[in-house]
């Protein structure tokens, strides 16, 4: 990388670090003040000086962990509102941890109101910080002007999606690979980066190597094979490097440990949420006297069929005209259903599916047989998701939406399968809390669609991975 781009990137990272440090120090100072002026005096055996420092340092570390997990410190990457929401959620989680810690120290419950008041003060801090830090970042770093290098398929939809983040991206031009390398290299010099979109492997590799050699920022849309290789094991045959892709899903040991974790977690959550589930069931019954639970056939590992359970959020006989995904502003959804769908509470009965063994806590969301067959007509690889057990939540749910198209959903789920770890499961479970209060994550498909694939697109092209 040339010195100028490297210095720009180093300065940007340093500024983001400084901005993040400001809010972490401010929130930790608020906790330190509350500890010294209130809680420390209530402890049966107060700490000495270093003990207090350790407690405050633990608070700071937990705050950073939750903030990084939910993305609250990613100034310049997330929208201002999302930074506020993520950091507020991280603060609430940190303060719950702090209250539990204080309770264990005192061996009894202490008043929680002062901690609630501190949380409200910290949220005000977050509002001021989110606005101020974004203002500073925008003054220093404007949106990057990007050029799309594309192949067979027009990138208009992708360009429109990226340009929604006008504070970060300005995808202002596109050029087809048919123009030739020499012309494209000359045009790319006028932009801050390029996007390699829908190129065959050989052509894409050529431009990727060119960008690497000339320190050009490059965004690449991965193919399914890229994600499979990304999760492969590195090995060497004497002096020859190899990549080993086992392609077997999870090992027997991984399945056994996940099953034990599923049983423990589902039991705990069933007990904790049972009052809420009873309340939801009562409200649904009172509204229209119809059935409370809606059961439906779905597919799990190796195409095994099982019945998934949900709280009914639609009118009775909602699919008498055929199977279809919920649409935006779907008139089949009841008023009660709108609330529980937006908060994802309609999924709670699936905890019993997890306990039974039909599903796992984390995994690809199960599809219906009919919709699965429709997806596989244009995307035969969609069945790769069935190498592991279906999940209550998953990678595609945390980073995608209800109406994410099948190709992107497949890539997200494959990334999870190929990069599985128990820490990744924990991260996904914690990230699931974040989407509970994000209604757009449950946004339905357009009213003219029955699946997440637009019918016109399905007719025009097949698998975006290079097959017609």
N, C-alpha and C positions, 0 to 999 in steps of 0.2 A: 504494500500500500504506500502511495506517495505521502510525503510529510503533511501536506495541507489537509487532505481528508482525514488522516489519522489524528491530527491535532484537533480538528473540528469535532470528531467523535469523542476524543478524550475530554475536551472541554464540556461537551454536552453531558457526558456521564458524571463528571464532577459536579456540574450544576444541579443535576437531578439528585445526586447524593446529598448535596447541601440542603436542597429544598425538603427532601424526605427527612433529613436529620432534624430540621426545625420543628416539624409536627411531632416527631417521636419524642424529642426533648421536652416540648411543651406539655404533651400528655403525661409523660413520666413525672414532670415537675408538679402537675396537678395531683397525681397520686401521692407523691412524696409529701406534699402539703397536707393532704387529707390524713395520711398515715401519722405524721408527727403531731398534728393538732387534734386528732380525734381517736383513731383506732389504737394507736400505740398506748394511750392512757388506759384503754379498757382491757388490754391483755393482762392476764393473771401474772405472768412473769415477763415484763418488758425486755426487749432485746438490748444488748449493749450496742455501741456505735457501729461496729462492723456488721452486726446482724441486721441492722436497719438498712445499711447500704446494700447488702446482699439481696434483701427483699425487694428493694427498689430496682436493683439491676435485673432481677428475675422478671419484674413487671415490664421493664423496657424490652427484654428479649422476647417475652411472650407477645408483646404488642407488635414487634417487628415481624415475628413469625406469622401471626394472623394477617397483618397488613400485606405482607408479601404473598401469602396464600390467596387472598381475595383481590390482589392487584391494586390495593389502595394507594401505594406509593409510586405507581407507574405514571408519573406526570408526563404529558406529551403523548402517551400511548393510548390511554383511555379518555373518553369524554369527561368533561368536568363533573357532570351529574353522576356518572358511573364511579368516578374517583370518590366523590362524596358518599355515595351509597356503600361502596366497598369498604372505605375507611371507617364509616359509622358502624357497619356490621363487625369489622375487626375490633373496634373499640368496645362494643357490647360484649363480644366473646372474651376479650382480654379482661374486662371488669368482672365478668362471671367467674373466670378463672381466679382472679384476685380475691373475690369474696370467698370462694371455696378454700383458697390458701389461708386466708385470715381465720376462717372458721376452724380449720385444722390446727392452726397455731394455738387458738384460744380453747379448742376442744368443745366449743359451743357456738351457737349462732349469735352473731352480733347484729345490731341494727343495720338494715340495708339501705335506708333512706339517704344517708349521706353519700353513699356510693352512687345512688341513682342521680342525686343532684350533681355530683361530679361528672357523671356521664353526660348530662345535659350541657354542662359547661364545656366539656370536651367536644361535643357536637357543634357548638357555636364556634369553637376553635377550628374545627374541620371546615366549616363553611367559609370562614375568613381565609384559611390556608388554601383551600381548593381554588378560590377565586384569585387570590394573590399569586400563587405559584403558577397557575395557568397564564396569568397576565405576563409574568416575567418570562416564562418559556416561549410564549408566542412572540414577544418582542425580540427574543434572541434567535429563534428558529422558526422560520415560516414553513409552509407545506412544501413537500418535495414535488418537483415537476417530473413526471414519469412518462416513459414511452412504452407502449405495448408492442411486443413483437409476437405476431400470431400466425397461425396456420390455417387449417380448413374452416374452423368455426369462428364467427364474428365475436369479438370480446365485448360487445356493447353492454351486455347485462353485468359482466364483471366490472367494467369501468364505472357503470352507474352505482354499483354497490360500494366500490372503494371511494368514490367521490362523495358519498354521504359523510365521510370523515374529511370534510374540506379543510379542517384545521391541520390535518396530517398528510393527506395525499391530494395531489392535483394530477390526475391521469388525463393529460391534455392531448395526447396524440397516439395514433396506432399506425403500424406499418406491417405489411404482409411479407413473409419470408421470400416470396417470389421476386421481390425487388433486388435480391442479391446481397451478399455479405458486405461488399464494398460500400454500397449505398447506405445500408443499415448502420454500419460502423460510423460513417460520417454523420448521419442524422443523430445517432445516440450521443454524440459529443455535446449536444446542446441541452441535454437533460441531466437531472440529478440521479437518475437510475432507470432501469428497464424492468419490464415484467415479461417473462417468457411464458406464453399462454398457448396451450394446445399445439405443441410442436412434437413431431416425431422424435424418437430418442436420439438419432444421429444428429439431426439439426440442432436440437436443444443442447446436446453436449458440446457442440461446436461453439455456440454463443455463450454457454456457461463458462467454458474455459477461457474464452476471450475476455469476459467480464472479470474473471479471477485474475488474469494476467495484467489487466489494466485498472484494477481496483475500482470497478464500477459496481455500485450497489445493484443487486439483482434479486428480484422476487420471482420464485418459480412455483408453478402449480404442480404438485407432485402427482405422479401416476401411482396406480395401485402397486406396481412392482417396486417403486421407490420405497413405499412404506414397508413392504415385506422385507426388503433388503436392510432398511434402517433398523429393524429389530433382530437382525441376524447376529450370529456369534462370530467374533473375529478369531481366526486361527492361522497357523503357519504350517506349510508343508516344506520343511527345511527352510530355504530362503524365499519361498513363494507365499505371499499372503493370500488367504482364502476367506470367504464369507460362508458360514454354514447356517442355512435356514431350515429348521426342523419341520415346520409346517404342520404340526400336530395339535395345535391349540395348547391347552394347559397340560402339564405333566400330572401324573397320578398324585404326587405329593402336593402340588399346588391345588388340585381339586379337593383333596382331603382337608387341607388347612382352610380353604375358602368355605367349605361346607361347615366346619366347626364354627368359624367366625359368623357365618350366616345364621346358624341356629341361635347362637348367643345374642347377636344383635337384634334379630327379629323378635325374640322373646322379650328382650328389654323394651324395645320400641312398642310392641303390642301392649305391654303393661302400662307404659307411660302415656300412650295415646288412646287408650281404651275409653276414658271419659269423653274425649273429643269425638271419637268414632260413634259413640252412643248418641251424642248430641246431633251430629250430622245425619245419622240414620233417622232420628226423630223428626228433624226438620223436613227431610225428603218425604217421609211418610205423610206428614201433616199437609204438605203442599198439594199433592195430587192423588194420594192414597195408593200410588203405584208401588211396585217392588223397590226395595232399597238398594239391593245389590244387582249389578249387571255383570253377567258372565259371558265370556266369548272365547272361541277357539283361537289359540295362538301357537306359534312354532318356537321351539327352544332348540337346544343342541341336537345335531344330527336329524333335524326336521321332526323331532318328536312333538306330537300334538298335546297340548294341555289347555285347561280352562283358566283364563285369567279373570280375576275378580276386581271390580271397581264399584265405587258408589255411583249410582245412576245419575248422570248429569243431563240427560236428554229426555225428551218425552217418550212415553211408552210406544213401542212399534216404530222407532225412529228410522229403522232401516228396511221398512216394508218395500221400498223402491230399489233396494240393492245396497251392497256394501260401499261405503265411501268414508274418507276422513272428514273430520269436522272442518267446516269452512269458516272464514272470517264472518262474524255477525250471523252465524248459523241460527236460523229460527227454530231449529230442533232443540237447542239448548235452553233449559229452563232457567228462571232467575236464580234459583238456588244453585243450579249447575254452573252458571257463570262465575259465581263466587268461589266454589270449591275447585273449579278447573283453573282459575287464575292463580290460586294459592296451591295448586297441585294436591289438594287434600282428597280428591277423588281416587287417588292412587293408594291410599292407606290400606285398604283391604288386601292389597298384594303382599303385605307383610306375612299373611297366612300362606300365600303361594311360596314365599321364601322359606318359611318354617317347614312346609311340606316337602320342599326340595324341587319344585317345578322351576323355580327361579333362584337367582343369586342376588345379593344386595347390589352388586355392581356387575354390569355386563351390557351387551347390546339390547336395546328395547325390542321385545318380541313383536313380530308382524303377523298379520292374518294371512292365511294360505292364499286367498284370492288376490290380495294386494301384492304379496310376495311374487306370485306368478306374473303379475303385470310388470313389476320392476325387472324381473329376470328376462323378459322378452327383449328389452333394450340394453340390459346390464346383467349378463349372465354371471358375473363375479359377485353379484349381491348376495348369493348364497354363502360366500366366505364368512359372513357374520355368524353362521350357525356352527362354527367350529367349537364354540363354547356356549355355556348355559346363558339364557336370557337374563337380564338384570332389571331390578327395580329402578335404578338410575344408571347412568353410564357416561362415557366420555362425550358421546354425541349429544346427550341431553345437557351437559354442563357447558359445552362450547358451541352447541348448535341450537336449533329451535324445533318446535313441533313440525313446522313446514319446511325444514331443511331438505333440499332435494336428495334423492337416493344416492347419487354418486358421492356427494360430500359426506353424507351420513355413513356410507360404507367406508370411506377413507378415515373418518374419525374413529369408527369402531375398530377398524384394522390397526390403527395406531395404538389403541388400547391393548388389543390382543398381542401385538408384536412387542410391546414395551411393558408388559404386565409386571407389576411389583406390588407388594402389600402396602408400601408407602403410597403408590399411585392410587390404590383403592381408597386409602384413608383420605387422600387429597380430594378425590372425586366426591366422597361422602360429605366432607366439609364444604366443598364448593356447591353441593346440591342445596345447602341451606341458603346460599346466595340467590338462587333462581326462584325460590319460593315467592318472593315479592317483586318479581319481574314479569309482569303480565305478557310482555312480548315474546317470552320464551314458550308460551302456550298458544301463540297466534296460529289460527287455522290457515288452511290453504285457500286460494281464491275460489269464489263461488262456482266458477265454471270447471273446476277440477274435482275428480274423485280420489286422486292420490296426490303425492307431492311432486309428480311429474306433469308438466303442462302437455296436454295431448298433442298440440302442434309440434312441440319440440320432439316428442317421442316419435312422431311420424317422420321428421326430417333427419334424425340421426339416431345412432345406436349408442354403444358404449363410448364415452368420451376418452377411453383409454387406448383408442386407436382402432376400434372395430366398427364396421358399418352394420 
